[in-house]
């Protein structure tokens, strides 16, 4: 074996090990930040829940509560993705949490669009554009749900095969 290649190999291994350790530390920092942000959003959601009855338009109060808790769910799904990075099964399983975050974000957008349309926050000329956006968001939700179902089916087939 070439001694120069062996020296490079050790250096490559050292760099790879160092980068993996740095990556772990950064993931831990991201996870701590996500936990703190999630706690803040959940607190804000409960605060909005207590004040929902104070709004003149009760639907607006409920929408604010739903908005906060959907954001908290997005944070939790991202945190779950970070947890998967620390696990052993990283390859295909890591995609699903991102899909779930996207579904939650799209449902949130759909709720906001429907609220804006139903409460006259949109001018008559823009209603058609909002309805087209709602249709596109609905199609995206269905596509992402289908993708999650396909991933789960594939995972189940792999488990059955092994």
N, CA, C and O of each residue as an XYZ file, in Angstrom:
648
protein
N       0.829     -1.171      0.000
C       0.000      0.000      0.000
C       0.881      1.245      0.000
O       1.949      1.252      0.612
N       0.447      2.271     -0.668
C       1.187      3.511     -0.769
C       1.129      4.267      0.561
O       0.034      4.544      1.051
N       2.284      4.610      1.164
C       2.270      5.291      2.457
C       1.638      6.683      2.385
O       1.018      7.130      3.350
N       1.791      7.372      1.248
C       1.195      8.703      1.121
C      -0.324      8.592      1.127
O      -1.013      9.429      1.709
N      -0.843      7.551      0.475
C      -2.295      7.354      0.436
C      -2.817      7.045      1.836
O      -3.894      7.495      2.228
N      -2.021      6.257      2.590
C      -2.434      5.907      3.941
C      -2.481      7.161      4.816
O      -3.392      7.304      5.632
N      -1.518      8.071      4.661
C      -1.508      9.330      5.406
C      -2.700     10.197      5.051
O      -3.305     10.809      5.932
N      -3.042     10.256      3.793
C      -4.217     11.026      3.371
C      -5.476     10.395      3.923
O      -6.419     11.089      4.304
N      -5.484      9.109      3.961
C      -6.666      8.413      4.457
C      -6.926      8.778      5.914
O      -8.071      9.016      6.301
N      -5.878      8.822      6.716
C      -6.044      9.214      8.121
C      -6.529     10.649      8.226
O      -7.394     10.968      9.042
N      -5.959     11.515      7.389
C      -6.370     12.909      7.379
C      -7.835     13.032      6.950
O      -8.598     13.797      7.539
N      -8.216     12.277      5.925
C      -9.611     12.274      5.485
C     -10.531     11.804      6.604
O     -11.591     12.386      6.832
N     -10.124     10.762      7.289
C     -10.935     10.237      8.387
C     -11.033     11.273      9.503
O     -12.104     11.463     10.079
N      -9.920     11.948      9.813
C      -9.939     12.964     10.854
C     -10.879     14.112     10.480
O     -11.678     14.558     11.303
N     -10.778     14.597      9.215
C     -11.668     15.673      8.769
C     -13.128     15.232      8.813
O     -13.994     15.975      9.274
N     -13.392     14.040      8.338
C     -14.764     13.542      8.343
C     -15.297     13.436      9.770
O     -16.435     13.822     10.039
N     -14.485     12.918     10.678
C     -14.891     12.794     12.074
C     -15.121     14.177     12.690
O     -16.085     14.370     13.430
N     -14.252     15.128     12.394
C     -14.397     16.481     12.914
C     -15.662     17.138     12.381
O     -16.396     17.774     13.137
N     -15.921     16.991     11.091
C     -17.128     17.583     10.515
C     -18.386     16.934     11.067
O     -19.384     17.618     11.294
N     -18.356     15.629     11.286
C     -19.521     14.953     11.862
C     -19.785     15.436     13.290
O     -20.936     15.617     13.686
N     -18.710     15.643     14.060
C     -18.888     16.161     15.423
C     -19.433     17.592     15.396
O     -20.312     17.939     16.185
N     -18.914     18.411     14.495
C     -19.417     19.782     14.365
C     -20.890     19.770     13.928
O     -21.696     20.562     14.414
N     -21.220     18.877     13.021
C     -22.603     18.759     12.571
C     -23.520     18.373     13.734
O     -24.615     18.919     13.870
N     -23.079     17.445     14.560
C     -23.854     17.027     15.747
C     -24.099     18.214     16.674
O     -25.218     18.420     17.144
N     -23.062     18.984     16.932
C     -23.200     20.138     17.819
C     -24.201     21.134     17.233
O     -25.042     21.672     17.953
N     -24.109     21.374     15.933
C     -25.048     22.310     15.297
C     -26.480     21.786     15.345
O     -27.414     22.558     15.563
N     -26.660     20.484     15.145
C     -28.001     19.901     15.254
C     -28.539     20.050     16.680
O     -29.725     20.319     16.870
N     -27.683     19.878     17.665
C     -28.117     20.049     19.053
C     -28.539     21.497     19.295
O     -29.559     21.747     19.938
N     -27.762     22.449     18.784
C     -28.126     23.858     18.938
C     -29.457     24.163     18.242
O     -30.290     24.893     18.780
N     -29.651     23.607     17.055
C     -30.917     23.795     16.343
C     -32.061     23.183     17.141
O     -33.128     23.786     17.254
N     -31.850     21.997     17.692
C     -32.899     21.329     18.465
C     -33.272     22.154     19.697
O     -34.454     22.301     20.006
N     -32.287     22.686     20.395
C     -32.575     23.512     21.577
C     -33.355     24.763     21.158
O     -34.320     25.144     21.821
N     -32.943     25.393     20.074
C     -33.668     26.564     19.573
C     -35.101     26.228     19.183
O     -36.023     26.995     19.461
N     -35.285     25.081     18.539
C     -36.632     24.659     18.159
C     -37.503     24.374     19.385
O     -38.688     24.707     19.402
N     -36.917     23.765     20.395
C     -37.682     23.492     21.622
C     -38.121     24.803     22.267
O     -39.277     24.940     22.666
N     -37.215     25.757     22.369
C     -37.562     27.048     22.960
C     -38.617     27.776     22.125
O     -39.563     28.341     22.674
N     -38.454     27.761     20.805
C     -39.436     28.414     19.932
C     -40.792     27.730     20.030
O     -41.824     28.403     20.037
N     -40.805     26.407     20.106
C     -42.066     25.667     20.224
C     -42.762     25.994     21.534
O     -43.976     26.198     21.556
N     -42.016     26.044     22.618
C     -42.608     26.404     23.906
C     -43.208     27.809     23.857
O     -44.296     28.041     24.384
N     -42.509     28.729     23.233
C     -43.010     30.100     23.107
C     -44.290     30.149     22.276
O     -45.239     30.843     22.641
N     -44.319     29.429     21.178
C     -45.502     29.428     20.312
C     -46.682     28.752     21.012
O     -47.818     29.209     20.885
N     -46.427     27.680     21.742
C     -47.507     27.011     22.488
C     -48.042     27.954     23.570
O     -49.254     28.065     23.754
N     -47.154     28.619     24.272
C     -47.585     29.605     25.276
C     -48.435     30.685     24.618
O     -49.491     31.055     25.132
N     -47.966     31.186     23.477
C     -48.709     32.210     22.751
C     -50.067     31.677     22.282
O     -51.052     32.414     22.262
N     -50.115     30.401     21.907
C     -51.376     29.788     21.492
C     -52.375     29.719     22.630
O     -53.557     30.003     22.434
N     -51.916     29.346     23.818
C     -52.810     29.317     24.972
C     -53.241     30.727     25.368
O     -54.378     30.941     25.790
N     -52.335     31.676     25.231
C     -52.684     33.071     25.493
C     -53.754     33.536     24.504
O     -54.716     34.195     24.899
N     -53.595     33.201     23.233
C     -54.602     33.550     22.215
C     -55.919     32.831     22.490
O     -56.991     33.384     22.245
N     -55.844     31.603     22.995
C     -57.060     30.855     23.329
C     -57.848     31.558     24.432
O     -59.075     31.643     24.371
N     -57.147     32.053     25.424
C     -57.817     32.755     26.519
C     -58.425     34.083     26.059
O     -59.420     34.544     26.617
N     -57.820     34.689     25.044
C     -58.321     35.970     24.550
C     -59.244     35.832     23.346
O     -59.701     36.844     22.814
N     -59.532     34.614     22.901
C     -60.358     34.421     21.703
C     -61.756     34.994     21.888
O     -62.366     35.474     20.932
N     -62.257     34.944     23.100
C     -63.612     35.442     23.350
C     -63.663     36.963     23.404
O     -64.740     37.550     23.295
N     -62.516     37.605     23.571
C     -62.473     39.055     23.661
C     -62.597     39.730     22.292
O     -62.915     40.917     22.220
N     -62.352     38.996     21.216
C     -62.448     39.579     19.881
C     -63.902     39.842     19.515
O     -64.800     39.086     19.883
N     -64.110     40.916     18.793
C     -65.454     41.221     18.302
C     -65.911     40.138     17.332
O     -67.072     39.728     17.332
N     -64.964     39.682     16.501
C     -65.241     38.589     15.572
C     -64.617     37.321     16.156
O     -63.399     37.147     16.107
N     -65.447     36.440     16.705
C     -64.971     35.234     17.369
C     -64.162     34.357     16.412
O     -63.197     33.713     16.823
N     -64.562     34.334     15.119
C     -63.845     33.515     14.137
C     -62.394     33.972     14.002
O     -61.500     33.148     13.808
N     -62.157     35.272     14.102
C     -60.779     35.782     14.030
C     -59.965     35.287     15.225
O     -58.797     34.925     15.078
N     -60.583     35.273     16.408
C     -59.900     34.760     17.591
C     -59.554     33.288     17.462
O     -58.457     32.864     17.825
N     -60.507     32.502     16.937
C     -60.268     31.072     16.744
C     -59.176     30.856     15.701
O     -58.332     29.972     15.848
N     -59.200     31.670     14.647
C     -58.170     31.544     13.609
C     -56.785     31.818     14.173
O     -55.822     31.144     13.808
N     -56.675     32.798     15.056
C     -55.369     33.081     15.672
C     -54.905     31.902     16.531
O     -53.720     31.571     16.546
N     -55.835     31.272     17.239
C     -55.483     30.106     18.064
C     -55.008     28.965     17.175
O     -53.965     28.363     17.432
N     -55.776     28.669     16.129
C     -55.408     27.585     15.208
C     -54.064     27.875     14.554
O     -53.232     26.981     14.401
N     -53.860     29.129     14.171
C     -52.608     29.525     13.537
C     -51.426     29.243     14.450
O     -50.417     28.699     14.002
N     -51.534     29.605     15.728
C     -50.428     29.383     16.668
C     -50.141     27.896     16.851
O     -48.984     27.475     16.839
N     -51.200     27.102     17.022
C     -50.976     25.680     17.264
C     -50.485     24.948     16.013
O     -49.744     23.971     16.125
N     -50.885     25.404     14.833
C     -50.348     24.794     13.610
C     -48.865     25.124     13.448
O     -48.085     24.293     12.983
N     -48.486     26.332     13.831
C     -47.055     26.675     13.804
C     -46.293     25.801     14.801
O     -45.191     25.339     14.508
N     -46.881     25.576     15.978
C     -46.234     24.705     16.970
C     -46.080     23.299     16.406
O     -45.041     22.668     16.601
N     -47.097     22.801     15.711
C     -46.991     21.475     15.093
C     -45.885     21.436     14.043
O     -45.175     20.438     13.924
N     -45.737     22.520     13.280
C     -44.650     22.578     12.301
C     -43.300     22.491     13.003
O     -42.414     21.756     12.566
N     -43.146     23.241     14.092
C     -41.894     23.181     14.852
C     -41.639     21.764     15.375
O     -40.517     21.263     15.303
N     -42.674     21.132     15.896
C     -42.508     19.778     16.429
C     -42.115     18.790     15.330
O     -41.292     17.903     15.560
N     -42.695     18.938     14.146
C     -42.321     18.052     13.032
C     -40.872     18.284     12.608
O     -40.160     17.334     12.280
N     -40.440     19.532     12.613
C     -39.035     19.816     12.285
C     -38.123     19.240     13.367
O     -37.061     18.695     13.067
N     -38.542     19.364     14.620
C     -37.767     18.787     15.718
C     -37.682     17.273     15.575
O     -36.640     16.677     15.848
N     -38.769     16.658     15.150
C     -38.759     15.211     14.909
C     -37.759     14.860     13.812
O     -37.077     13.838     13.885
N     -37.678     15.716     12.793
C     -36.703     15.492     11.725
C     -35.282     15.546     12.272
O     -34.440     14.732     11.896
N     -35.014     16.494     13.152
C     -33.690     16.574     13.768
C     -33.424     15.322     14.599
O     -32.301     14.818     14.623
N     -34.450     14.821     15.276
C     -34.296     13.594     16.068
C     -33.936     12.414     15.167
O     -33.120     11.571     15.542
N     -34.531     12.356     14.001
C     -34.242     11.252     13.071
C     -32.781     11.287     12.631
O     -32.158     10.246     12.427
N     -32.247     12.494     12.488
C     -30.842     12.613     12.090
C     -29.948     11.910     13.106
O     -28.921     11.341     12.736
N     -30.327     11.943     14.388
C     -29.535     11.282     15.424
C     -29.767      9.782     15.455
O     -28.988      9.050     16.065
N     -30.823      9.313     14.808
C     -31.137      7.891     14.810
C     -30.342      7.130     13.777
O     -29.540      7.701     13.038
N     -30.572      5.861     13.740
C     -29.850      4.990     12.824
C     -30.473      4.984     11.429
O     -29.755      4.983     10.429
N     -31.787      4.981     11.359
C     -32.476      4.872     10.069
C     -32.689      6.269      9.508
O     -33.693      6.912      9.813
N     -31.778      6.733      8.709
C     -31.775      8.112      8.257
C     -32.299      8.272      6.834
O     -32.921      9.293      6.540
N     -32.082      7.333      5.957
C     -32.243      7.532      4.522
C     -33.660      7.893      4.098
O     -33.889      9.047      3.737
N     -34.594      7.006      4.120
C     -35.933      7.257      3.578
C     -36.861      7.830      4.625
O     -37.799      8.552      4.286
N     -36.629      7.535      5.852
C     -37.534      7.961      6.910
C     -37.471      9.475      7.130
O     -38.431     10.063      7.627
N     -36.389     10.090      6.779
C     -36.214     11.514      7.020
C     -37.099     12.376      6.123
O     -37.328     13.545      6.433
N     -37.587     11.840      5.048
C     -38.406     12.604      4.119
C     -39.795     12.871      4.698
O     -40.352     13.949      4.494
N     -40.347     11.916      5.403
C     -41.728     12.021      5.879
C     -41.978     13.233      6.781
O     -42.986     13.911      6.582
N     -41.130     13.542      7.750
C     -41.402     14.733      8.566
C     -41.446     16.027      7.752
O     -42.243     16.917      8.048
N     -40.607     16.134      6.745
C     -40.656     17.319      5.899
C     -41.982     17.400      5.159
O     -42.546     18.483      5.002
N     -42.476     16.262      4.707
C     -43.776     16.237      4.044
C     -44.887     16.636      5.019
O     -45.815     17.355      4.649
N     -44.788     16.171      6.252
C     -45.797     16.522      7.249
C     -45.768     18.025      7.556
O     -46.821     18.646      7.705
N     -44.590     18.600      7.651
C     -44.476     20.043      7.874
C     -45.107     20.791      6.703
O     -45.819     21.775      6.904
N     -44.849     20.330      5.493
C     -45.431     20.974      4.315
C     -46.949     20.861      4.331
O     -47.638     21.825      3.996
N     -47.483     19.707      4.713
C     -48.930     19.530      4.779
C     -49.532     20.478      5.806
O     -50.551     21.115      5.541
N     -48.913     20.574      6.967
C     -49.421     21.472      8.006
C     -49.379     22.920      7.523
O     -50.327     23.673      7.742
N     -48.294     23.311      6.873
C     -48.185     24.682      6.363
C     -49.251     24.956      5.304
O     -49.831     26.042      5.272
N     -49.509     23.983      4.443
C     -50.527     24.171      3.412
C     -51.925     24.225      3.996
O     -52.757     25.008      3.538
N     -52.198     23.405      5.002
C     -53.501     23.470      5.679
C     -53.665     24.831      6.344
O     -54.742     25.425      6.303
N     -52.614     25.309      6.944
C     -52.643     26.645      7.563
C     -52.953     27.705      6.514
O     -53.779     28.587      6.750
N     -52.305     27.627      5.370
C     -52.562     28.600      4.294
C     -53.999     28.487      3.799
O     -54.642     29.500      3.527
N     -54.497     27.282      3.682
C     -55.875     27.067      3.229
C     -56.868     27.685      4.218
O     -57.848     28.306      3.806
N     -56.618     27.517      5.510
C     -57.482     28.119      6.527
C     -57.465     29.644      6.443
O     -58.508     30.290      6.543
N     -56.299     30.199      6.262
C     -56.183     31.655      6.176
C     -56.886     32.173      4.925
O     -57.594     33.178      4.985
N     -56.695     31.498      3.794
C     -57.366     31.910      2.559
C     -58.886     31.852      2.705
O     -59.588     32.786      2.317
N     -59.382     30.769      3.256
C     -60.831     30.638      3.392
C     -61.383     31.685      4.360
O     -62.482     32.201      4.157
N     -60.627     31.997      5.406
C     -61.060     33.034      6.344
C     -61.108     34.394      5.652
O     -62.070     35.145      5.814
N     -60.072     34.706      4.884
C     -60.031     35.996      4.198
C     -61.171     36.130      3.196
O     -61.769     37.200      3.075
N     -61.474     35.062      2.484
C     -62.564     35.116      1.510
C     -63.910     35.257      2.212
O     -64.741     36.071      1.807
N     -64.125     34.478      3.248
C     -65.429     34.475      3.903
C     -65.709     35.744      4.705
O     -66.869     36.073      4.951
N     -64.678     36.450      5.110
C     -64.880     37.661      5.896
C     -64.661     38.942      5.085
O     -64.501     40.019      5.658
N     -64.655     38.829      3.794
C     -64.601     40.005      2.925
C     -63.302     40.775      2.956
O     -63.276     41.958      2.617
N     -62.232     40.134      3.351
C     -60.934     40.818      3.379
C     -60.326     40.917      1.982
O     -59.290     41.552      1.787
N     -60.986     40.279      1.013
C     -60.489     40.243     -0.355
C     -61.459     41.029     -1.232
O     -62.675     40.878     -1.119
N     -60.911     41.860     -2.099
C     -61.762     42.601     -3.030
C     -62.398     41.669     -4.047
O     -61.901     40.569     -4.289
N     -63.512     42.119     -4.648
C     -64.234     41.252     -5.593
C     -63.377     40.812     -6.781
O     -63.573     39.715     -7.304
N     -62.455     41.629     -7.206
C     -61.609     41.276     -8.346
C     -60.589     40.183     -8.028
O     -60.126     39.487     -8.932
N     -60.240     40.030     -6.764
C     -59.212     39.065     -6.370
C     -59.778     37.737     -5.885
O     -59.019     36.801     -5.633
N     -61.088     37.638     -5.752
C     -61.689     36.399     -5.250
C     -61.335     35.228     -6.156
O     -61.038     34.132     -5.680
N     -61.368     35.464     -7.458
C     -61.050     34.387     -8.406
C     -59.613     33.901     -8.208
O     -59.354     32.698     -8.239
N     -58.688     34.827     -8.005
C     -57.288     34.441     -7.779
C     -57.147     33.659     -6.477
O     -56.391     32.690     -6.409
N     -57.864     34.076     -5.457
C     -57.821     33.363     -4.181
C     -58.398     31.957     -4.324
O     -57.874     31.005     -3.745
N     -59.468     31.831     -5.088
C     -60.060     30.504     -5.297
C     -59.114     29.594     -6.076
O     -59.028     28.400     -5.791
N     -58.410     30.148     -7.051
C     -57.419     29.361     -7.787
C     -56.301     28.929     -6.844
O     -55.850     27.785     -6.893
N     -55.855     29.846     -5.985
C     -54.808     29.489     -5.014
C     -55.301     28.401     -4.066
O     -54.558     27.478     -3.734
N     -56.564     28.511     -3.628
C     -57.117     27.485     -2.740
C     -57.152     26.126     -3.433
O     -56.851     25.102     -2.819
N     -57.519     26.120     -4.709
C     -57.552     24.860     -5.457
C     -56.151     24.267     -5.579
O     -55.963     23.064     -5.399
N     -55.170     25.114     -5.886
C     -53.786     24.635     -5.999
C     -53.267     24.117     -4.654
O     -52.588     23.091     -4.603
N     -53.584     24.820     -3.578
C     -53.160     24.376     -2.250
C     -53.819     23.038     -1.926
O     -53.177     22.152     -1.362
N     -55.092     22.888     -2.277
C     -55.783     21.617     -2.050
C     -55.150     20.472     -2.809
O     -54.991     19.375     -2.274
N     -54.787     20.728     -4.063
C     -54.139     19.692     -4.873
C     -52.772     19.336     -4.271
O     -52.403     18.163     -4.215
N     -52.033     20.343     -3.827
C     -50.734     20.075     -3.196
C     -50.891     19.259     -1.921
O     -50.093     18.360     -1.655
N     -51.914     19.564     -1.133
C     -52.156     18.789      0.092
C     -52.417     17.330     -0.265
O     -51.839     16.422      0.333
N     -53.291     17.113     -1.245
C     -53.598     15.737     -1.652
C     -52.351     15.019     -2.178
O     -52.144     13.840     -1.892
N     -51.526     15.729     -2.946
C     -50.307     15.120     -3.483
C     -49.339     14.743     -2.357
O     -48.746     13.664     -2.378
N     -49.184     15.629     -1.383
C     -48.264     15.332     -0.284
C     -48.786     14.215      0.615
O     -48.007     13.394      1.100
N     -50.101     14.180      0.838
C     -50.680     13.073      1.607
C     -50.451     11.759      0.859
O     -50.128     10.740      1.471
N     -50.621     11.786     -0.471
C     -50.346     10.594     -1.274
C     -48.895     10.162     -1.163
O     -48.602      8.968     -1.100
N     -47.981     11.135     -1.139
C     -46.560     10.812     -1.002
C     -46.272     10.172      0.357
O     -45.495      9.220      0.438
N     -46.886     10.682      1.418
C     -46.701     10.098      2.746
C     -47.228      8.672      2.764
O     -46.591      7.775      3.318
N     -48.396      8.462      2.157
C     -48.966      7.113      2.118
C     -48.064      6.155      1.346
O     -47.890      5.005      1.749
N     -47.489      6.625      0.234
C     -46.579      5.783     -0.541
C     -45.326      5.449      0.259
O     -44.864      4.309      0.229
N     -44.771      6.420      0.970
C     -43.589      6.163      1.794
C     -43.882      5.131      2.875
O     -43.083      4.227      3.121
N     -45.034      5.276      3.515
C     -45.387      4.326      4.576
C     -45.627      2.935      4.012
O     -45.235      1.939      4.621
N     -46.264      2.862      2.861
C     -46.497      1.560      2.232
C     -45.166      0.909      1.857
O     -44.975     -0.290      2.061
N     -44.253      1.703      1.312
C     -42.940      1.175      0.924
C     -42.169      0.683      2.147
O     -41.525     -0.365      2.106
N     -42.242      1.453      3.236
C     -41.562      1.056      4.466
C     -42.148     -0.247      5.010
O     -41.416     -1.127      5.463
N     -43.477     -0.357      4.959
C     -44.128     -1.577      5.437
C     -43.742     -2.778      4.558
O     -43.522     -3.873      5.074
N     -43.661     -2.576      3.237
C     -43.250     -3.660      2.341
C     -41.826     -4.095      2.622
O     -41.518     -5.285      2.563
N     -40.948     -3.138      2.929
C     -39.553     -3.490      3.259
C     -39.471     -4.285      4.540
O     -38.681     -5.223      4.645
N     -40.294     -3.912      5.530
C     -40.305     -4.653      6.789
C     -40.813     -6.078      6.569
O     -40.272     -7.036      7.122
N     -41.857     -6.200      5.757
C     -42.414     -7.537      5.482
C     -41.428     -8.400      4.709
O     -41.392     -9.615      4.903
N     -40.624     -7.792      3.830
C     -39.669     -8.542      3.025
C     -38.487     -9.037      3.850
O     -37.883    -10.061      3.531
N     -38.159     -8.296      4.921
C     -36.985     -8.712      5.698
C     -37.330     -9.564      6.876
O     -36.441     -9.985      7.617
